Amino acid sequence: MPDLIQLLPESVSNQIAAGEVIQRPSSAVKELLENAIDAGADSIQLIVKDAGKTLIQVVDDGCGMSPTDARLCFERHATSKIHQAQDLFAIRSLGFRGEALASIAAIAQVELRTRRHEDEIGTQVLIEGTEVIDQQPIQCQAGSTFLVKNLFFNVPARRAFLKSEAVEMRHIIEEFERVALVYPEIQFSLVHNGRTVFQLLKSTQKQRIVQIMGNHLNPLIVPVEEQTDFIKIHGFTTKPEYSKKIRGEQYLFTNGRYVKIPYLQHAIESAYQGLIPQGSFPSYFIYIQIDPSNIDVNIHPTKTEIKFINENLIYAVLKAATRKSIGQFSISGTINFDEEWAFGDGELKPGQTIKPPKIHVNPNYNPFQHQNSQPSHERRNLENWQKLYEFPEKEQRKNKDEYSAQLSSPPSQESVAIKKENERGFLQVHKKYLMTVVKSGVMLIDIEKAKQRIFYENFLQALEKEGIPSQQEIFPLNIHLGQAESLLVNQMKPTLALMGFTIDNLSTNTFVIQGIPQGMDASEARESLETIIDSLLREEDIEHADIRVISAKTMAATLARHQLRPMNEEEMRTLTDQLFSTAMPSLSPFGEKILNIIPLESIEELLK
């Protein structure tokens, strides 16, 4: 029997290795941007066509390369960042493995033009599928220009798995924003199909955040700063009132590198405990500086996962710093866009005194005077004032339930049978659960999940007909989105209109919501829309995703969550009838159990 194991050709092994590093156009964008930063660039231009499928071009004014380095940089594990194994534990650059350019060259047609500032003549290298086609001297500007054409041209199966242009472009924007957020001292620009998406001038850290995320964030962010012998933390987090139902604008950087570290994310969010509603999340932009010898970045090809030597200490410092910032600055006024934050220690200046607060006393006040001795016209004014701010619960409940009640089907035979069994009544437990007697024992129903199922099927029925009716807002809502979210909303406007959302552009990243789905109030509609956008952004195969189902689930969950309240017996009976009229009364739209029947035998066993 002949030998079976053989060495693969270099071109094949390069393609295999490239699949780990370059998964889509945004992966190539990330690597090229990081190389430009490591080269000391002051200005970086990113130009893409067809969301990077046809062209990715990165132009920088960094140090440039010699003719020898220009050729050698495409060899696997050729790098200027490290020279020995010990250097892996003292990495101060973004790249270090020497795999990125070799991986890109293995699956694309690449052109490099580069010149060092001290040289008069530059170098051009043409490479295709790891094969060098040409290298010659040329006249070019100082720095480097990489052109990556026809990504995955020699791996048709991989190219076929790329998503739509909108999806791939969102990934490119995400990578661009992550790099631009951490280097405000560098000028960045992004152009897609001839249209300028970003034009970011050199700025301060705060200004760069506002440049990318929008001016609406300016009065809502507060500074975070803490320094110990082990770690330095700085950045910004949002005031509690700006919390969202989605984890959208959450950015954590370590030594200039974007990272995803769940336990540090938890440290920041736990600092808001008791300050924001459950299920809401803050936005933050946190930058951590730490000695490279105390971290390991060589654990994942994308370098987004790292390990710290003292994780517990970093968790505690980050949580305390965030909590301190919220307490110190969350009640402050609008942040001045052009002014840097000054962290004061609150000490008094020499000679400065603090005056006691003035207390205004009413000399005519009689504590024994009866409350009703107040003049009748004042009592009426007080009553009218209180009525003005009373929550019209019954009326609002009626409006919210009206649409879903109209769409509910008549009770089935099964629900009629349940109704007969329930003559002894219903019991609501902690506004969350409904309990009633059935033939075999006691039935428990999760009210929120039951409403999710009812609303979900109501929404789907409406979408199969003419869509969900929209109610026009007297005071239209403004919503501010990031660049990737704005692209998605513009793409999804017709579908969102079927959901009952009437949306118009106010500016590039600001939208005005003129109409919301019937049966929802403004806050519920805003929350639903933000969650729908977040869900669709996370959807990799959006062109094949059932957007109507995703949206119906989201709106049903939002509406159900906001309708947890005390119910009378008739309302509980109606809810049960509506639940058993649905196609799947036992499971919520998210596959969670809605009801459970406790047999009499189990109850008897519990009471023994």
C-alpha positions as CSV (number, residue, x, y, z in Angstrom):
1,M,0.0,0.0,0.0
2,P,1.5,3.4,-1.0
3,D,2.1,6.3,1.4
4,L,-1.1,8.4,1.7
5,I,0.1,11.5,3.6
6,Q,1.7,14.3,1.5
7,L,2.5,18.0,1.8
8,L,-0.1,20.3,0.2
9,P,1.1,22.8,-2.4
10,E,1.8,26.2,-0.9
11,S,-1.0,27.8,-2.8
12,V,-3.5,25.4,-1.3
13,S,-2.2,25.7,2.2
14,N,-2.3,29.5,1.9
15,Q,-6.0,29.4,0.8
16,I,-6.8,27.2,3.8
17,A,-5.0,29.5,6.2
18,A,-6.6,32.5,4.6
19,G,-10.0,31.2,5.5
20,E,-9.2,31.6,9.2
21,V,-8.1,35.2,8.9
22,I,-10.2,36.6,6.0
23,Q,-13.8,35.5,6.4
24,R,-15.4,38.3,4.5
25,P,-14.5,41.8,3.0
26,S,-14.7,43.4,6.4
27,S,-11.9,41.1,7.7
28,A,-9.6,42.4,5.0
29,V,-10.6,46.0,5.8
30,K,-9.8,45.5,9.5
31,E,-6.3,44.1,8.7
32,L,-5.4,46.8,6.2
33,L,-6.6,49.6,8.5
34,E,-4.6,48.1,11.4
35,N,-1.5,47.9,9.2
36,A,-1.9,51.6,8.2
37,I,-2.1,52.5,11.9
38,D,1.0,50.5,12.8
39,A,2.8,52.3,9.9
40,G,2.3,55.6,11.8
41,A,-0.3,57.1,9.4
42,D,-1.8,60.5,10.1
43,S,-4.5,60.1,7.4
44,I,-6.2,56.9,6.2
45,Q,-8.6,56.6,3.3
46,L,-10.8,53.6,2.8
47,I,-12.5,53.2,-0.6
48,V,-14.7,50.2,-1.4
49,K,-16.9,49.1,-4.3
50,D,-19.8,46.7,-4.1
51,A,-19.2,46.4,-0.3
52,G,-15.7,45.2,-0.9
53,K,-16.4,42.4,-3.2
54,T,-15.0,44.2,-6.2
55,L,-12.5,46.6,-4.6
56,I,-11.0,47.4,-1.2
57,Q,-8.5,50.3,-1.3
58,V,-6.6,51.7,1.7
59,V,-4.4,54.7,1.3
60,D,-2.2,55.9,4.1
61,D,0.6,58.4,4.6
62,G,2.6,56.2,6.9
63,C,6.3,55.2,6.8
64,G,6.0,53.2,3.6
65,M,8.2,50.3,2.6
66,S,11.5,49.6,0.8
67,P,11.4,47.4,-2.4
68,T,12.6,44.4,-0.4
69,D,10.0,44.8,2.4
70,A,7.2,45.4,-0.2
71,R,7.9,42.0,-1.6
72,L,8.5,40.2,1.7
73,C,5.4,41.5,3.4
74,F,3.2,39.1,1.4
75,E,5.1,36.0,2.8
76,R,3.5,34.1,5.5
77,H,4.8,34.9,9.0
78,A,6.9,37.7,7.7
79,T,6.6,40.6,10.2
80,S,8.4,43.6,11.6
81,K,6.5,43.5,14.9
82,I,8.1,40.6,16.7
83,H,11.5,38.8,16.5
84,Q,11.4,36.2,19.2
85,A,8.8,34.2,21.4
86,Q,9.2,36.6,24.3
87,D,7.9,39.4,22.1
88,L,4.5,37.8,22.2
89,F,4.1,39.0,25.8
90,A,5.1,42.6,25.0
91,I,3.0,43.4,22.0
92,R,2.3,47.1,21.4
93,S,1.2,47.0,17.8
94,L,-2.1,45.9,16.3
95,G,-0.7,43.3,14.0
96,F,2.1,40.9,14.8
97,R,1.6,37.4,13.2
98,G,2.5,38.3,9.7
99,E,-0.5,36.4,8.3
100,A,-2.9,39.2,7.1
101,L,-1.3,40.3,3.9
102,A,-0.3,36.7,3.0
103,S,-3.9,35.6,3.5
104,I,-5.3,38.4,1.5
105,A,-2.9,37.8,-1.4
106,A,-3.9,34.1,-1.4
107,I,-7.5,34.8,-2.3
108,A,-7.5,38.1,-4.2
109,Q,-5.8,40.2,-6.8
110,V,-3.6,42.6,-4.9
111,E,-1.7,45.7,-5.9
112,L,0.7,47.6,-3.6
113,R,2.2,51.0,-4.2
114,T,4.5,52.2,-1.5
115,R,7.3,54.7,-0.9
116,R,9.3,55.7,2.1
117,H,9.5,59.4,2.9
118,E,13.2,59.5,2.4
119,D,13.1,57.8,-1.0
120,E,12.4,59.5,-4.4
121,I,11.1,56.4,-6.1
122,G,8.5,54.0,-4.9
123,T,7.7,50.3,-5.6
124,Q,4.7,48.6,-7.2
125,V,3.9,44.9,-6.5
126,L,1.2,43.0,-8.4
127,I,0.3,39.6,-6.8
128,E,-2.5,37.2,-7.6
129,G,-3.3,34.1,-5.6
130,T,0.1,34.2,-3.8
131,E,1.9,34.4,-7.2
132,V,3.9,37.6,-7.8
133,I,3.0,38.9,-11.3
134,D,5.2,41.9,-11.4
135,Q,7.4,44.2,-9.3
136,Q,8.8,47.5,-10.6
137,P,9.8,51.0,-9.5
138,I,7.1,53.7,-9.9
139,Q,6.4,57.3,-9.0
140,C,3.9,57.4,-6.1
141,Q,3.1,59.4,-2.9
142,A,4.8,58.6,0.4
143,G,3.1,55.9,2.4
144,S,1.3,52.9,1.1
145,T,-1.7,52.2,-1.1
146,F,-3.2,48.7,-1.1
147,L,-5.8,47.7,-3.7
148,V,-7.5,44.4,-3.1
149,K,-9.6,43.4,-6.1
150,N,-12.1,40.5,-6.6
151,L,-11.9,39.0,-3.2
152,F,-12.3,35.2,-3.2
153,F,-11.9,35.2,-7.0
154,N,-10.2,31.8,-6.9
155,V,-12.5,30.3,-4.2
156,P,-15.9,30.5,-5.9
157,A,-17.6,28.5,-3.2
158,R,-16.5,31.0,-0.5
159,R,-17.5,34.0,-2.7
160,A,-20.9,32.4,-3.2
161,F,-21.5,32.5,0.6
162,L,-21.0,36.2,0.9
163,K,-24.1,38.0,1.9
164,S,-25.9,40.9,0.2
165,E,-24.2,44.2,-0.4
166,A,-26.1,45.8,2.4
167,V,-25.1,43.2,4.9
168,E,-21.4,43.1,3.9
169,M,-21.3,46.9,4.0
170,R,-22.7,47.0,7.5
171,H,-19.8,44.8,8.6
172,I,-17.3,47.1,6.9
173,I,-18.8,50.1,8.6
174,E,-18.6,48.3,12.0
175,E,-14.9,47.6,11.6
176,F,-14.2,51.1,10.3
177,E,-16.0,52.7,13.3
178,R,-14.2,50.5,15.8
179,V,-10.8,51.6,14.5
180,A,-11.7,55.2,14.1
181,L,-13.2,55.5,17.6
182,V,-9.9,54.5,19.2
183,Y,-7.6,56.8,17.1
184,P,-9.1,60.3,17.1
185,E,-5.7,61.8,16.3
186,I,-5.9,60.2,12.8
187,Q,-8.0,61.6,10.0
188,F,-10.2,58.9,8.5
189,S,-12.5,58.8,5.5
190,L,-14.8,56.0,4.0
191,V,-16.2,56.1,0.5
192,H,-18.5,53.4,-0.9
193,N,-19.4,53.3,-4.6
194,G,-18.3,56.9,-5.0
195,R,-20.4,58.2,-2.0
196,T,-18.7,59.6,1.1
197,V,-20.0,57.7,4.1
198,F,-17.6,59.2,6.7
199,Q,-15.2,62.1,6.7
200,L,-13.6,62.3,10.1
201,L,-11.1,65.1,10.9
202,K,-8.6,64.9,13.7
203,S,-10.3,65.5,17.0
204,T,-10.5,64.8,20.7
205,Q,-11.8,61.5,22.0
206,K,-15.2,63.0,22.8
207,Q,-15.5,64.7,19.5
208,R,-14.7,61.5,17.6
209,I,-17.5,59.7,19.4
210,V,-20.0,62.4,18.6
211,Q,-18.7,62.5,14.9
212,I,-19.5,58.8,14.5
213,M,-22.5,58.3,16.7
214,G,-24.3,61.6,16.2
215,N,-24.7,65.0,17.9
216,H,-27.6,63.6,20.0
217,L,-25.1,61.7,22.1
218,N,-23.2,64.9,23.1
219,P,-25.3,65.9,26.1
220,L,-25.8,62.3,27.2
221,I,-22.3,61.0,27.7
222,V,-20.3,61.4,30.9
223,P,-16.6,60.8,31.4
224,V,-15.1,57.8,33.1
225,E,-11.5,58.0,34.4
226,E,-9.5,55.9,36.9
227,Q,-5.8,55.1,37.2
228,T,-4.0,52.6,39.5
229,D,-0.5,51.1,39.4
230,F,-1.9,48.3,37.4
231,I,-4.3,49.8,34.9
232,K,-5.5,53.1,33.4
233,I,-9.2,53.5,32.4
234,H,-10.7,56.4,30.5
235,G,-13.6,57.0,28.2
236,F,-17.3,57.8,28.3
237,T,-20.5,56.2,29.3
238,T,-24.1,57.4,29.0
239,K,-26.4,58.8,31.7
240,P,-28.9,56.3,33.1
241,E,-31.8,58.0,31.3
242,Y,-30.3,57.1,27.9
243,S,-30.5,53.3,28.6
244,K,-31.8,51.2,25.7
245,K,-33.5,47.8,25.4
246,I,-30.6,46.7,23.1
247,R,-26.9,46.5,23.5
248,G,-26.1,48.8,20.6
249,E,-23.3,51.4,21.2
250,Q,-21.1,49.3,23.5
251,Y,-17.4,49.6,22.8
252,L,-14.5,48.3,24.9
253,F,-10.8,48.8,23.8
254,T,-7.6,47.5,25.3
255,N,-4.3,49.0,24.3
256,G,-5.9,50.5,21.2
257,R,-7.6,47.2,20.2
258,Y,-11.4,46.6,20.0
259,V,-12.1,43.6,22.3
260,K,-15.1,41.5,23.4
261,I,-14.8,40.5,27.0
262,P,-18.2,39.4,28.5
263,Y,-17.2,39.8,32.2
264,L,-16.0,43.4,31.7
265,Q,-19.2,44.1,29.9
266,H,-21.0,42.8,33.0
267,A,-18.8,45.0,35.2
268,I,-20.0,48.1,33.4
269,E,-23.6,47.1,33.2
270,S,-23.7,46.1,36.9
271,A,-22.6,49.6,37.8
272,Y,-26.0,50.8,36.6
273,Q,-27.9,48.3,38.8
274,G,-30.8,50.1,40.4
275,L,-30.4,53.1,38.1
276,I,-31.9,51.8,34.9
277,P,-34.9,49.5,34.3
278,Q,-34.3,45.7,34.2
279,G,-33.6,44.6,30.7
280,S,-32.2,48.0,29.7
281,F,-28.5,48.6,28.8
282,P,-26.2,51.6,28.8
283,S,-24.0,52.7,25.9
284,Y,-20.3,53.2,26.6
285,F,-16.9,53.8,25.0
286,I,-14.2,52.6,27.4
287,Y,-10.5,52.6,26.8
288,I,-8.2,50.4,28.9
289,Q,-4.4,50.9,29.0
290,I,-2.4,48.1,30.6
291,D,1.1,46.7,30.5
292,P,1.2,44.3,27.5
293,S,3.0,41.7,29.7
294,N,-0.2,41.4,31.7
295,I,-2.4,40.4,28.8
296,D,-2.4,37.6,26.1
297,V,-3.8,38.7,22.7
298,N,-2.6,35.6,20.9
299,I,-5.6,33.4,21.5
300,H,-7.9,34.2,18.6
301,P,-7.3,34.9,14.9
302,T,-9.2,38.1,15.0
303,K,-7.6,39.2,18.3
304,T,-11.0,40.4,19.7
305,E,-10.6,38.0,22.6
306,I,-7.8,38.5,25.1
307,K,-6.9,37.3,28.6
308,F,-5.8,39.4,31.6
309,I,-3.6,38.2,34.3
310,N,-5.7,39.7,37.1
311,E,-9.3,39.6,35.8
312,N,-10.9,40.1,39.2
313,L,-9.0,43.3,39.9
314,I,-9.8,44.8,36.5
315,Y,-13.5,43.9,37.0
316,A,-13.6,45.7,40.4
317,V,-11.7,48.8,39.2
318,L,-13.9,49.2,36.0
319,K,-17.1,48.8,37.9
320,A,-16.1,51.3,40.6
321,A,-14.9,53.8,38.0
322,T,-18.2,53.6,36.1
323,R,-20.3,53.9,39.2
324,K,-18.3,56.9,40.4
325,S,-18.7,58.6,37.0
326,I,-22.5,58.1,37.0
327,G,-22.8,59.5,40.5
328,Q,-20.5,62.5,39.8
329,F,-21.7,63.6,36.4
330,S,-25.1,62.1,35.6
331,I,-26.9,65.2,37.0
332,S,-24.6,67.7,35.2
333,G,-25.9,69.9,32.4
334,T,-25.1,69.6,28.7
335,I,-21.5,68.7,27.9
336,N,-19.7,71.4,26.0
337,F,-18.7,69.8,22.7
338,D,-15.5,71.8,22.3
339,E,-14.2,71.5,25.9
340,E,-12.3,68.7,27.5
341,W,-13.4,67.3,30.8
342,A,-11.6,68.4,33.9
343,F,-11.7,65.9,36.8
344,G,-11.7,68.0,40.0
345,D,-11.1,66.6,43.5
346,G,-13.8,68.9,45.0
347,E,-11.3,70.6,47.4
348,L,-12.0,74.1,48.7
349,K,-9.7,76.9,47.6
350,P,-7.8,78.9,50.3
351,G,-10.2,81.3,52.0
352,Q,-13.3,79.8,50.3
353,T,-16.3,79.2,52.6
354,I,-19.5,77.3,52.1
355,K,-22.7,79.2,52.9
356,P,-25.5,77.1,54.6
357,P,-28.6,76.7,52.4
358,K,-31.3,79.2,53.0
359,I,-34.6,77.8,54.5
360,H,-37.8,79.7,53.8
361,V,-40.2,79.5,56.7
362,N,-43.9,80.3,56.4
363,P,-44.7,82.2,59.7
364,N,-48.5,81.7,59.2
365,Y,-48.2,77.9,59.1
366,N,-50.2,76.1,61.8
367,P,-49.4,72.3,62.1
368,F,-52.7,71.7,64.0
369,Q,-54.9,73.3,61.3
370,H,-57.0,70.7,59.5
371,Q,-56.0,70.0,56.0
372,N,-59.5,70.7,54.6
373,S,-59.4,74.3,55.9
374,Q,-57.6,75.0,52.6
375,P,-59.8,77.3,50.5
376,S,-62.1,75.4,48.2
377,H,-60.8,77.0,45.0
378,E,-57.2,75.9,46.0
379,R,-58.4,72.3,46.6
380,R,-60.1,72.3,43.3
381,N,-57.0,73.5,41.6
382,L,-54.9,70.8,43.3
383,E,-57.4,68.2,42.3
384,N,-57.4,69.4,38.7
385,W,-53.6,69.4,38.7
386,Q,-53.5,65.8,40.0
387,K,-56.0,64.7,37.4
388,L,-53.9,66.2,34.7
389,Y,-51.1,63.8,35.6
390,E,-53.2,60.8,36.5
391,F,-52.6,57.8,34.2
392,P,-55.9,57.0,32.4
393,E,-55.3,53.3,32.8
394,K,-58.7,52.0,31.7
395,E,-58.9,54.2,28.6
396,Q,-55.3,53.4,27.6
397,R,-55.9,49.7,28.3
398,K,-59.0,49.9,26.1
399,N,-57.0,51.5,23.2
400,K,-54.2,49.0,23.5
401,D,-56.4,45.9,23.6
402,E,-58.9,47.2,20.9
403,Y,-56.8,46.3,17.9
404,S,-55.9,42.8,19.2
405,A,-59.4,42.1,20.3
406,Q,-60.7,42.9,16.8
407,L,-58.3,40.5,15.3
408,S,-58.9,37.6,17.7
409,S,-60.7,34.5,16.4
410,P,-63.9,33.2,18.0
411,P,-63.2,30.8,20.8
412,S,-62.6,27.2,19.7
413,Q,-64.4,24.2,21.2
414,E,-61.4,23.6,23.3
415,S,-61.6,27.1,24.8
416,V,-65.4,26.7,25.4
417,A,-64.7,23.5,27.4
418,I,-62.1,25.4,29.4
419,K,-64.6,28.1,30.1
420,K,-67.1,25.7,31.5
421,E,-64.5,24.2,33.8
422,N,-63.5,27.6,35.0
423,E,-66.8,28.5,36.6
424,R,-65.1,28.6,39.9
425,G,-63.0,31.5,38.8
426,F,-59.5,32.7,38.2
427,L,-56.7,33.9,40.4
428,Q,-53.9,36.3,39.4
429,V,-50.6,35.8,41.2
430,H,-48.2,38.8,41.4
431,K,-49.6,40.2,38.1
432,K,-47.5,37.6,36.3
433,Y,-49.4,34.4,36.5
434,L,-53.0,33.2,36.1
435,M,-54.2,30.2,38.0
436,T,-57.5,28.4,37.4
437,V,-59.0,24.9,38.1
438,V,-59.3,22.3,35.3
439,K,-60.5,18.8,35.3
440,S,-57.2,17.2,36.0
441,G,-55.9,19.7,38.5
442,V,-54.7,23.3,38.5
443,M,-53.6,25.2,35.4
444,L,-50.9,27.9,35.6
445,I,-50.6,30.4,32.7
446,D,-47.7,32.9,32.2
447,I,-49.6,36.1,31.4
448,E,-46.8,37.8,29.5
449,K,-46.0,34.8,27.4
450,A,-49.7,34.2,26.7
451,K,-50.1,37.8,25.5
452,Q,-47.0,37.4,23.4
453,R,-48.6,34.5,21.6
454,I,-51.9,36.3,21.1
455,F,-50.4,39.6,19.8
456,Y,-47.9,37.7,17.6
457,E,-50.7,35.8,15.8
458,N,-52.7,39.0,15.5
459,F,-49.8,40.8,13.9
460,L,-49.1,38.0,11.5
461,Q,-52.8,37.9,10.5
462,A,-52.8,41.6,9.8
463,L,-49.6,41.3,7.8
464,E,-51.1,38.6,5.6
465,K,-53.8,41.1,4.7
466,E,-53.0,44.7,4.3
467,G,-50.5,45.3,7.0
468,I,-50.7,46.6,10.5
469,P,-52.7,49.9,10.6
470,S,-50.6,53.0,11.5
471,Q,-51.8,55.7,13.8
472,Q,-50.3,59.2,13.1
473,E,-48.4,60.9,16.0
474,I,-49.4,64.4,17.0
475,F,-45.8,64.9,18.1
476,P,-43.6,62.9,15.8
477,L,-40.7,61.0,17.4
478,N,-37.1,61.6,16.4
479,I,-34.7,58.6,16.5
480,H,-30.9,58.8,16.1
481,L,-29.1,55.9,14.6
482,G,-25.6,54.8,13.7
483,Q,-24.4,54.6,10.1
484,A,-25.0,50.9,9.8
485,E,-28.5,51.1,11.3
486,S,-29.4,54.0,9.1
487,L,-28.5,52.0,6.0
488,L,-30.7,49.2,7.2
489,V,-33.7,51.5,8.0
490,N,-33.5,53.0,4.5
491,Q,-33.4,49.6,3.0
492,M,-36.3,48.3,5.1
493,K,-38.7,51.3,4.9
494,P,-41.3,49.5,2.8
495,T,-41.4,46.5,5.2
496,L,-41.5,48.8,8.2
497,A,-44.4,50.6,6.7
498,L,-46.3,47.3,6.6
499,M,-45.5,47.0,10.3
500,G,-47.2,50.3,10.9
501,F,-44.1,52.5,11.1
502,T,-44.2,55.6,8.9
503,I,-40.6,56.8,8.8
504,D,-39.0,59.8,7.0
505,N,-35.4,61.0,6.8
506,L,-34.6,64.1,8.9
507,S,-30.9,63.9,8.2
508,T,-28.3,61.3,7.3
509,N,-28.6,59.4,10.6
510,T,-31.7,61.0,12.1
511,F,-35.2,59.8,11.3
512,V,-38.7,61.1,12.2
513,I,-41.4,58.6,13.1
514,Q,-44.6,60.1,11.8
515,G,-46.8,57.0,12.5
516,I,-46.6,54.0,14.8
517,P,-48.5,50.7,14.9
518,Q,-52.1,50.9,16.1
519,G,-52.4,49.8,19.7
520,M,-49.0,51.0,20.8
521,D,-47.9,54.1,22.6
522,A,-44.9,56.1,21.6
523,S,-42.5,54.5,24.1
524,E,-43.5,51.0,23.1
525,A,-43.2,51.9,19.4
526,R,-39.7,53.3,19.9
527,E,-38.6,50.3,21.9
528,S,-40.0,47.9,19.3
529,L,-38.3,49.7,16.4
530,E,-34.9,49.8,18.1
531,T,-35.2,46.1,18.9
532,I,-36.3,45.2,15.4
533,I,-33.3,47.1,14.0
534,D,-30.9,45.4,16.4
535,S,-32.4,41.9,15.6
536,L,-32.0,42.5,11.9
537,L,-28.4,43.8,12.3
538,R,-27.6,40.5,14.0
539,E,-29.2,38.5,11.3
540,E,-26.5,37.2,9.0
541,D,-28.7,36.0,6.2
542,I,-31.1,38.9,6.2
543,E,-32.1,38.5,2.5
544,H,-33.6,35.1,3.4
545,A,-34.8,35.9,6.9
546,D,-38.5,36.3,7.5
547,I,-38.5,39.9,8.5
548,R,-42.2,40.0,9.2
549,V,-41.9,37.1,11.7
550,I,-38.9,38.8,13.4
551,S,-40.8,42.1,13.6
552,A,-44.1,40.5,14.8
553,K,-42.2,38.7,17.6
554,T,-40.5,41.9,18.7
555,M,-43.6,44.0,18.8
556,A,-45.6,41.2,20.5
557,A,-42.9,40.9,23.2
558,T,-42.8,44.7,23.8
559,L,-46.6,45.1,23.9
560,A,-47.0,42.1,26.3
561,R,-44.2,43.3,28.6
562,H,-45.9,46.7,29.0
563,Q,-49.3,45.2,29.7
564,L,-48.6,43.4,33.0
565,R,-51.2,44.8,35.4
566,P,-53.9,43.7,37.8
567,M,-56.7,42.0,35.9
568,N,-60.3,41.3,36.9
569,E,-61.9,37.9,36.4
570,E,-63.6,38.8,33.1
571,E,-60.3,39.9,31.6
572,M,-58.6,36.8,32.8
573,R,-61.3,34.7,31.3
574,T,-61.0,36.6,28.0
575,L,-57.3,36.2,27.9
576,T,-57.6,32.4,28.4
577,D,-60.2,32.2,25.6
578,Q,-58.0,34.2,23.3
579,L,-54.9,32.0,24.1
580,F,-56.7,28.8,23.3
581,S,-57.9,30.3,20.1
582,T,-54.4,30.6,18.8
583,A,-52.6,28.0,16.7
584,M,-50.1,27.1,19.4
585,P,-51.4,28.0,22.9
586,S,-48.7,26.0,24.8
587,L,-45.7,27.9,23.4
588,S,-44.7,31.5,23.1
589,P,-43.4,32.9,19.7
590,F,-39.9,32.3,21.2
591,G,-40.6,28.6,22.0
592,E,-41.0,29.1,25.7
593,K,-43.6,27.3,27.7
594,I,-46.8,29.3,28.4
595,L,-48.8,27.0,30.6
596,N,-48.5,24.1,32.9
597,I,-51.1,21.8,34.5
598,I,-50.3,20.6,38.0
599,P,-52.1,17.2,38.5
600,L,-54.2,16.6,41.6
601,E,-51.9,13.8,42.6
602,S,-48.9,16.2,42.7
603,I,-50.9,18.7,44.8
604,E,-51.9,15.9,47.2
605,E,-48.3,14.8,47.4
606,L,-47.1,18.3,48.2
607,L,-49.5,18.5,51.1
608,K,-48.6,15.2,52.8
